[in-house]
Amino acid sequence: MDWSPVWISLKTASVSIFITFFVGIFAAWGVISTKKEGTKAFCDGLLTLPLVLPPTVVGFFLLYIFGVNGPLGEFFMRVFGVKIAFSWIATVLASIVVSFPLMYRSARGAFEQVDSNLVAAARTLGMSEWTIFRKVLCSNALPGIISGGVLAFSRGLGEFGATAMIAGNIAKKTRTLPMAIYSEVAAGNMEKAYGYVAVIVALAFASILAINWMGIREEKRKNQ
């Protein structure tokens, strides 16, 4: 079995979660800090949109924006000499956009569950908003934030539709695990497809176990 799709998927998911994790946390903090309900609803809808859109539609927009003739794709090509579409960078981009809403929604939900009295008390003590964010919100919302990160990593690992649109299915370059499974099934190589399926199922199951373990650990901490 060619192991390159496994390494490409792991590398893609690792880079994308590093970006998604921090951007998702700050986006959630920004939205819950917004005073105007209309603005908050609009921003929340925009940031959650990739979660409800078909992945191929997300990939279509990414291809339109980052394609060779797209506004950002042409900019990166002219200024930096970097072609984004149908490159490994495109697999990371697709993974980020598709997995971001899971990280954002998990972080926002975790922040909103923090007792508002703690935040009010911190402001009364003269803490800055940045200190409140770090020491009150993030500390108390950490289990939910980490769970969101695990879910976002798993989603990025299994991304197919958007990746197919903007990155293609180039062997040893953009062929991730889902793309490899599709290719082997289409070619009738079921034994290789079984192997790839076993790997991605094992990784997904490990992610679920990690979330459950963190939940049990947090429950024990609360009961102490």
N, C-alpha and C positions, 0 to 999 in steps of 0.2 A: 504494500500500500504506500502511495505517495504521501508523505507526512507534511508536505509543504502547506496544504490548506489548513492543517491544524495550527502550525506556527504562525501563518498569516492571520488567522482568526484570533489567536491569543494576543498577538502583537497589536492588531487593530483594536480589539476590545480593551486592552490595557491602556493604550494611548488615549482612546476616546473616553474611558471612565476617568482618567486623570483630569481631563478638561471638563467633562460633564459634571463631575462631582463638585468642583469648586464653583463653576458657573451656575449650576443648579441651586446651590446653597445661597449664593448672593442674589440670584434672581428671586428666590422665594422670600428672602429677607426684604428685598426691595418692594415686592408686591404687598406683603403684609404691612409694610411701613407706609404705604400710600394712603393718604387720607380720603381722597375722592373716590367714592364707590364706583362711579362710572369708569374712571381711569383704571381702577383695580380690576374691574370685570373685563375690560378690553384687553389689558395686559395678560391677565390669566387665560383668556380665550386664545390669544395669539400664541402664548408659550405652550399651551396644551394641544393646539391644533395638530401637530404631527402625530399625536397619539391616536386621534380618531380618523385621520385621513388614511386611505390605502397607501401602503409603502411605495407602490409604483407612482402614485401621484406626487409623493414627497420627492422621489427620485427624479420625476419629470421637472419639478421646480428647481432642484439642485442642478440638473443638467442644463436647464435654461439659463441659470445664473452663472454657473461655473464651467459651462462648456467653452470650447475654443472661441466661439463667436459671442458668448455671453458677456455681460458687463464686467463681472469680476474675473471670469476666466481669461478674457482678453487682457485685462489689467495685469494679472499675475504673469501672463505670458510675455507681455511687452516689457514690464518693469523688472521682473525677477528671472524671466526665462524659464518659468515653471509651468508645466502643463498639468492641470489638476484632473480633468476628466480622463477616465480610463487609466488611472495610476493608483498606486497604493494609497496616496493621500486621499483619493476619492473614497476608498473604503472606510477610512477613518471619518471623513466628513459625513458619509451616510450613517455610520454608526452613531456619531455624536447627535445628529439631528433627530434620529428615530428614538434613541434611548433617553434623550434629555428630558422629555415630559415626565417620565417615571421618576427621575431624580428630583425634578422640580416639585412635582406633586407630593412626593414622600416628604421632602424637606419642609414644604409649606404646611402639610398636615401635622408634622412633628412640632413645628414652631407654634402653631395655633393651639396645640394641646398643652403648652407650657402655661402654668398658672399666671394669669395677668397680674395678680397681686405681687408676684416676685419681681416683675418688670417695674411695676409702680414703686415698689420699695427701693429698687435699685436707683430709680430716678430721684427719689426723695433723698437718697444718700449722696446724690451729686455725681453719680457715674455717667460717663459719656455714652452716647448711643453705641459707639464701637465697642466699648467695654461691656455694655449690657449684652450686645450681640455675642461676644466671645464667651463671657463668663456666666451668663444667665441662659440665654436662648440656646446656644450650641451645646452647652454642658447638659442641660436638661432634655434636649431633643436628640442627643447623640444616638440612642438605639434606633430611632426612626430614620435618622440621616444615614446611618450605616446600612440599614435594611434597604433603603432606596438606592444606595450605591451598588449593593449586590444585585438588585433587580435590574438596574440600568446596565451593569456589566453583562448580565445574562442576556438581556435584550440586544445589546450590541453584538454579542457573540453569535446570536442567531439571526441577525439581520440578513434579509434576502432581496426583497423587492427593490428598495432604494439603491442597494449596492449593484444590482443587475443593471439598473438604468444609468447610473453615473460612472460606475467602475468597470462594468462588463465582467467577463468570465475568462480572464487571461491566466493561463497556467503559470504557476510559480510567481505570479505578480499580484493579481487581484482575485484569484480563486479562493474564496473563503470556504469554510466547512459546508454551509448551506448550498453554495454554488457547486461545490464538489459532489455533494449528494445528488443534486439535480442532474449534473453532467453524467455521472455514472449510471443513474437510472435511465436517462435518455439513451445512453449508449448500450444499455442492456448488461452492464457490469454490476450485477446485483451483489456479488460478494464484496466488492470494494465499497458499494453503497452501504451495506450492512456495517462494515467497519467504521465508516464515517458517522453513521447514525449512532453506533454504540459510543463513540467518543463524545459526541455532542450531548447525548442523553446523560452520560456520566457527569459531564461538566455542569449541566443544568441541575441534575439531582444534587450534586455537591453544593451548589448555590442555595438550593432550598434547605438543605441540612444546616448550612451556615446561618441562614435567617432564623430557623427554628432554634438553633443553639443559642443565638443571641437573645431571642425572646425568653427562653428558659432562664438564662443567666440574669436578665434584667428582672424577671419575676422574683427570682431568689433574692436579688439585691433589695428589692422593694419590701420583701417580707422579713428582712433581717432587722 
